[in-house]
Amino acid sequence: MENQILLSISLGEFETLQKNWIKDVLTEINNGETSGKSDIPELLTRKQTAKYLGISLVSLYHWTKEGKLQSYKISGRIRYKRNEILKAVQEVKNLKYKRSR
């Protein structure tokens, strides 16, 4: 059985606690959205990028060669910038139903 704690507090104190909790949650949400940061690091490896995009490493290679994604070589290792990946994802979504004639 769960541990339960019963407190005797006034209605005013309860409202203040509730408002502060809601304010904290909204602040956390807004900070996460406005900063653009989540669980994604600033520079991603090839595996992290492919996993995030839901594609294979081969597809990632082709996307890079086609210019859909920009890669960077740092100390002999390939990295991708988070903001460029997010931008590319938005561009791909926009092109999904566009017909080429």
C-alpha positions in Angstrom: 0.0 0.0 0.0 1.1 3.5 -0.8 2.4 5.8 1.9 -0.2 8.5 2.5 0.3 11.8 4.4 -2.7 13.8 5.4 -2.1 17.5 6.2 -4.4 20.0 7.7 -4.0 23.2 5.8 -6.3 26.1 5.1 -8.0 26.6 1.8 -5.9 29.7 1.1 -2.7 27.8 1.7 -3.9 25.0 -0.6 -4.7 27.5 -3.4 -1.3 29.2 -3.0 0.5 25.8 -3.2 -1.5 24.8 -6.2 -0.9 28.1 -8.0 2.8 27.9 -7.4 3.0 24.3 -8.6 1.1 25.2 -11.8 3.3 28.3 -12.3 6.4 26.1 -11.9 5.1 23.5 -14.4 4.3 26.1 -17.0 7.7 27.7 -16.6 9.4 24.4 -17.2 7.3 23.8 -20.3 7.9 27.3 -21.7 11.6 27.1 -21.0 11.8 23.8 -22.8 10.0 25.1 -25.9 11.6 28.5 -26.2 15.1 27.3 -25.8 14.6 24.5 -28.3 16.4 22.1 -26.1 15.0 18.8 -25.0 16.8 15.6 -24.7 18.7 16.2 -27.9 22.3 17.3 -27.6 23.7 20.2 -29.7 25.9 17.9 -31.8 24.7 14.5 -32.7 26.6 11.4 -34.0 25.6 9.6 -37.1 23.8 6.9 -35.0 22.0 9.5 -32.8 20.9 11.4 -35.9 19.6 8.3 -37.7 17.8 7.2 -34.6 16.2 10.6 -34.1 15.1 10.8 -37.7 13.9 7.1 -37.7 16.1 6.3 -40.7 19.0 3.9 -41.4 22.6 5.0 -41.5 22.5 4.4 -45.3 19.6 6.7 -45.7 21.4 9.3 -43.5 24.4 9.0 -45.8 22.2 9.6 -48.9 20.4 12.5 -47.3 23.8 14.1 -46.5 25.1 13.5 -50.1 21.8 14.9 -51.5 22.2 18.0 -49.4 19.1 17.5 -47.2 21.4 17.5 -44.1 24.7 19.3 -43.5 27.3 17.2 -41.7 30.5 18.4 -40.0 33.7 16.6 -39.5 35.2 17.2 -36.1 38.4 15.3 -35.2 37.8 12.8 -37.9 34.2 12.1 -36.7 31.0 13.1 -38.4 28.5 15.2 -36.5 25.2 16.9 -37.2 23.8 20.1 -35.6 20.6 19.7 -33.7 19.0 23.0 -35.1 19.9 22.0 -38.7 18.3 18.5 -38.2 15.1 20.1 -36.9 15.0 22.5 -39.8 15.5 19.7 -42.3 12.7 17.7 -40.7 10.4 20.7 -41.1 11.4 21.1 -44.7 10.9 17.4 -45.5 7.4 17.6 -44.0 6.6 20.6 -46.2 7.8 18.7 -49.3 5.9 15.5 -48.5 2.9 16.2 -50.7 4.5 18.5 -53.2 4.4 17.2 -56.7 7.3 17.9 -59.1 6.3 18.3 -62.7 
